[in-house]
Amino acid sequence: SGPVGGIMVTLLCCCLLSSAWALVDPDDVLTKEEQIYLLVEAKEKCQRDIKAQLEKIKDPSCPPEWDGIICWPRGSPSQEVSVPCPDYIYDFNHKGKPCHAYRYCSAYGTWAMALSINKTWANYTECALLFSSESRSHQKEVFDRLHLMYTVGYSISLASLIVAVCILSYFKRLHCTRNYIHMHLFTSFICRALSIFLKDMVLYSGTAPSDADRMREDELRGPFPGQRGHLASGGWVGCKVVVTLFLYFLATNHYWILVEGLYLHSLIFMAFLSNKNYLWVLIIIGWGLPAVFVSIWASVRASLADTQCWDLSAGNMKWIYQVPILAAVVVNFFLFLNIVRVLASKLWETTTGKLDPRQQYRQLLRSTLVLMPLFGVHYVVFMAMPYTEVSGLLWQIQMHYEMLFNSSQGFFVAFIYCFCNGEVQAEIKKAHFRRLLALHVGQQPRPGSCCCAGRGSQAPQSCSTSLAGRG
């Protein structure tokens, strides 16, 4: 169906490769349906502009028209017309120097034709640099690797966190303010992982039928009465709820990391939060504050930009939830630096003359590494460099770094603060010992009984002991 048709099919296929982006900034990802929706919006705007231009055209010239992708302005005879690659096409080349698509207006005031296919000639080469088979193959390979990485990472984290919560809940001796906070943090990681899997299933499973799947190039090229409203009235409520829940649990996870930092900082410097009465204040910070700003975002989004599923960017609205999350990350990082400073000074005071400097540095490094997952220090590394502003090798490094640490942070937190905790290990050993003791007692013969056969290696000794006791 010509170059426009080929580009249209390719860009819609490329939209299916973008699920990995959603873990970094879920508000900047296009699904296939939303790409169609943006094309429909662009087409309607173009038709209004064409109508206004046609009323003013007096001299012979190439008429303005919509070709299914770009709104072409009128062209002067014997002139080349260039139009910037539209930003509403997600997979067009938007990085580096400005790129354009080109048409040629003939001396007769008609658009030049590509005779081999009997279509209007257009050059989309600069816009479609990312559509080469080699580029698409490499992009798919990278996205598949990222998807596998975060799926495995979140699955391992989810399993370990569930076990950790069960352990801390089961043993009553472990019930204290510190471990209650740990359980809330673990739960926030669990909810974050589950919301990611649910969002992926809803947005990228490709199982739900949609109007966009039935749309053809001809429908985007020609008259399109009433279609936009039909698209907008689809079943997007569930998708909006899933995206809102994902953002909420993402925010609660960051705020429970902040609560852990505040609690540890208070124990070192103030010691007023060790009281169990303050736990409710921390719960409000961890679960309540995110509910406030995510609800505000959802209300604003529903009022001002209620288009399709809310994973599509709506401009500056995303700062309603991103600023509080970034603030939590920054505050936690400064708490981390202050605690490391105190640890270093204490270490130097207590070990001066006892350990050589290399041993002191090793102890400080161990303490610092233990604190890093709890404080989410890895978030700071690329915080000043949004992934949408980088490309090439640096983009791949950033994405692999963030996917690896974001997905595995829950596992490291559960491992360090539950499985490696001395109190937890002691309770598990006690429970294991009691179980072995109960099994051993259950195997003991009744007093005076000599029916020892089949009791195992300990049975004769037990039997003889009981008989001796009676004698």
N, C-alpha and C positions, 0 to 999 in steps of 0.2 A: 504493500500500500504506500510505497514511497518512503523518503527519508524521515518525514515527520512521523509516520506510522511506526517505523523501526525505532526511532528515539522514544516514542511514547511507550511502546511495549517494554523497552529496556529499562526506562526509568521506573516503571511500575514494578518490575521484577527486582530492581535494586532496593526498593523500599522494604522488601521482605528481609534484607540482610541487616537492617539497622537495629535489631533488638538489643544488641550489646550496648548501644549508646545509652539506653534507658537507665542503667545503673548509676551513671554519673550525673546526668541531668535529665530526668524523665520528662521534663517540659519542653525538650528540644528534639523530639523524635517524631517522624512522620510514618503513619501506617499507610497502606495502599489506599484505603478508603479516603483518608484525609488528603492525600495527594490529588485524588480525583476531585475532591471537594474544592481544593484551592484552584484547580484548573477551571472548574465551573464558575467560581467567583471571578477569576481573571477574564473568562469569556464574557460574562455578563457586563463587566466594567468596559471591556473592549467594545462590545456592541453599542453601549451608550456613547462612548467616545467616537466611534465610527459615524453614528447618526449625527453628532454635532459637527464633525469634520465635513461630512457630505453636504451639509447646508451651506458651508462657506466656500467650497471648491468651485471655482469659475473656469480656470484654465485647464487644458488637457494635462492629465497626470495619471500615474498609477494609483488606483483607488486604495484606501486603507482597508485592511481585512484581517480577520482572525484565521489562523491556519491550524488551530488545534493545540498550539503550544504558545505562540507569540502573537501579540497584537501589533501588526505592522502598520506604521503611519503611511500617509500618502507619499509617493515618490516622484521626484522631478524626472522628466524624460532624460535618458542617457546618463543617469546617475546611479551610483551604488548606494543602497540604503543599509545602514547598520543599526542594530538594536542591541542594547546590553542583554547578556544572558539573564533571563528572569530569575529573581530570587525565590519565586514560589515553586520552582522546580528544584526539589531537595538535592538531587544527585547531579545537577549541573555543576560545572567548575566555577566556584566563587572565590577561590583563593588566588593569591598572587596578583599579577597585573590584570586590569579589567578585560573581560572577554566579551565578544560580540557575535551575533549571528548576522548573516548578510543576505540581501536580495539585490537583484539588478532590475532597474526600470528601463525598458527599451525606449528607443527614440519615438516609438508609436504610442507611448503612454500605456503600455501593458507590461505586466510582470514577465520577465524572461522565463521560458519553459525548459524543463529537462526533457528533451525529446524522447530519450530512451524509455522513459516511464510515463510520459505524457502528464507530468505534474509540474506545478510551479517550482522553479529552481530556488533552492535556499541552501546556504552554507552554514551548518551548525557545528563545524569542526572544533572551534575554540570552546564552545559550550560543552561538547560531548567528549572532552579529553578523558574523563573518568570512565567512559563507556567502552573502552577498548577491551577485547577479550582477555588480554593479559592482565590489565588493571582489575577487571571484575573478578578474575580467577584469584588474584592475589588478595583482593579485598575480602572475598568470600572465605579464603583460607584463614585470614586474620580474624574475621568475625567468628568463624567456627571455633577457632582456638580459644578466643575470649569467652565464648558461650560455654564451652566445655570447662574452662578454668573456673568460672564463677558458679556453674552448676555443681561441680564436684566440691568446690570450696564451701558453698552454702549448705550443701547436703551434709558434709562432715561436721560443720559447725552446728547445724540443726540437731544432729544426733547427739553430739557431745553436750550441748546445752540442755537438752531434754533430760539426759542422764544426770547432769549436775543439779538441775532444779529438783529432780526426784530425790537425790541424795540429801540435799540441804533441807528439803521438806520432811523427809522420813525421820531423820535423827533429831529428837527434841533437844538434845544437848547442844546442837548447833544453832538453835533458834536464838538469835541476838540481833541487835540493830545492824551490825556490820553485815551479817549474812542475809538479813532481810533485804538490804540494799543490793547485795550481790544477786539475790533471786530476782529482784525487779529488773536489774540490768540484764541478766540472762534471758528473762522473759521478753524484754524489748528486742534483743537479738533474734529470738525465736520468731516473734511477730514480724520483724523486718524480713527475715528469710522467707517465711510463708507468704508474705505479701508480694515479694518479688516473684516467687513461683506462680502465684495466682495471677499477677499482672502479665507475666509472660504467656500464661495459658490463655488469658482472655484476648490479649492484643496480637499475639503472634502465632497462635495455633493454626490459624487458617481454616478452621473447621466450620465457622459460622457463615452461612450464606449471606451475601451482601449485594446491594444494588450495583456497587462498583464492579463486582465480578462480571456483571451482565452488560456493562457499558462497552461500546465499541468506539473506535476512532471516529466513525461517521457521526456519532451522537455528540462528540465533543467538537466536531467541526461545524455541524449544521445547527439549525434552530433547536433550542433546548428548553421549551416552555415548561415551567412547573417542576423541572427535575431537581433544582436545588432544594426546594422545599421538601420534596420527597426524600432526598438524601438526608436532609437535616432531621427528618422526623423518624429516623430509624431507631432501633433499640440501643441507644447509647447510654441509658441510665445506669445499667450495670457497669459499663466501662468507666463512667465518671466516678461511681462509688469506689471501684477498685483502685483507680488512680489516686483518689482522695485518701483512701486508707493507706496506700503505699507511702504517700507523702507524710501522713500522720505518724506511721510507725518508723519511718526514716528519721523524723524529727524527734520522736520519743527516744529512739536509740541514742542520738547525739546528746539529748538532755539527761539521760540516765548516766552516760559517760561523764557529763558535767557534774551530776550529783555525786558520783563516786569520787571525783576530784575534789569537790567541796568538802565532802565528809573526811577524806584523808587529810586534807589541808587543815581542817578544823581540829582534828585529833592532834596534829603536830603543834599547831600555833595557839589554839583557843580552848579546845576540849569541851566546848559547850554543846556540840551536836552529838556527843556520845549518849546523851539521855534518850531513852526510847520515845519520849513525848515529842521529840522533834522529827520523828520518822514521818508523820503526816505532812509536815511542811515539805520534806524532801519528795514525798509522793506527789504532792501538788505541783512541785517544780518539774518532776519527771514526766508525769502523765497529763497534768492540767495545762501548763503553759503551751505545749505544742497544740493541744486541742483548740486553744484560743486563736493562735495565728493561722492555723490550717483552716479553721472554720471561717475566719475573715477572708482568707484567700478563696475558699470555695464560694462564699457569698458574692464576692466581687466578680469572680469568674462567671458565676451563673447569671449575674446581672448585666455584665458588660461584654462578655465574650463567650457566650454559651454555644460554642460551635463544636459539633461532633464530640469525640472523646477528648478529655482534658489533658491528654499527654502531649497534644500539639501546643507549641509555644504561643503565648498570648502577650508577647512583649514584656513590659516592665512589671507585669503582675507577679511574675515569679519571685521578685524580690520580697514580696510579702512574707514568704516562708524561708527564702534563702538567707536574708539578712539575720534573722534570729538564729538560724543554724550556724552560720559563719561566726556570729558573736559567741555562741557556745564553744565552738572549736578554738577560737582565739583565747577566750578566758581560760579554758582548760589547758592550753599550751603554756600560758604564763604561770598557772598553778603548778604545772609540771616542772618548769624551770626553777621556780622558787623551792619546791620540795627537793629537787636534785641539788640545789645550792646548800640547803640545810644538811642533807645527807653527806655531802662532801665535807662540810665544816665539821660535823660530828665525827666523821671517819678520821679526819686529820687530827682531831683532838684526842681521840681514844687510842689511836694506833701509832702516834708519833713515837719513834724510837723502838717500836715493837715489830713493825713490818717495813720492808723496803718500799720505795715509791711504786715499783711495778706491781707489787701485791695490793697496795692501796688503790691504784687505778683499776686493777681487775675487780676488786670488791665494788668499787663505785660503778663500774661498767655493768656488773651483774645486777646491781640494784636498779640502775637506770633502765636496762633492758626489760626487767620485770614490770616496771611502771609504764613503759611505752604503750603496750596494748590497752591497758586500763584507761589511759588518758587519750587514746586515739591520736598519738603524735603524728602518725603517718599521713593524716589528713592535711597537715600543714605544708608538706613538701611541695605539692603542686597547686596549693590553694590560690596563689597569685597568678597562675597560668591556666585559664580555662581551656579545656580540651578543644573547644571550637576555634581557638585562636592559633593552634599549632597544627603541623602536618608532617608527613613523612616519618622518618625514624623516631623523632622526638615524640610524635603522637603515639606511635606504637609502644615506646618505652613507658609513657605516661599511662596509657590504657592498661597495659599488662601489670604495671605496678599497682594501680588503683584496684583493678579487678582481683589481683592476688591478695592484697592486704584487706580490702573491704570484705571479701567473702570468707577469709580465714580468721578474721579478728575474733569472731565468736568462739572459735575453737581454742585459740590461744588464751582468751580470757577464762574460759571454763577450765582449761588445763592448768593454768597458773594459780587461779584463785579458788579452785575446788579440788581437782585431782591431786595437786601437789601440796595442798594445805595440810599441815601437820595434824590439826584437830580432826579434819575429815578422815585422814588416813587412820588415826587412832580409833575413831568410832567404827570405821569399817572393819578394822582388825578385831575390835571387841565383839562386834556383831558376828563376825566369822567364827571367833572362838566360842561364843555362846551357842552358835548353831552346831559346831562340832561337838561341844559338850552335850547338847541336847540329843544329838544322834548317838553319842556314846552311851549316855544314860538310858536311852531307849533300847539299846542292845543288851543292857545288863539283865541277867536272869533274875527271876523272883527269888527272894530269900528262901533257902532250904531246897531249892530245885537243883537236881543233878542232871537235868536234861540239857547238856551242854553241846550236844552234837549240832553242827551247822551254825554255830555262833561265831566262827572265825577264830583267829589266832588268840584273841584276848579271852575267849570264853572259858577255857580250862582254868586260867588264873582267876577269873572272876568267880567261877564256881567253887574252886578250892578255898578262896578267901571267904565266901559266904558260909561254907561248911565249917571252916575253922572258927569263924565267929560264933557259930552255934555251939561248938564244942567248948 
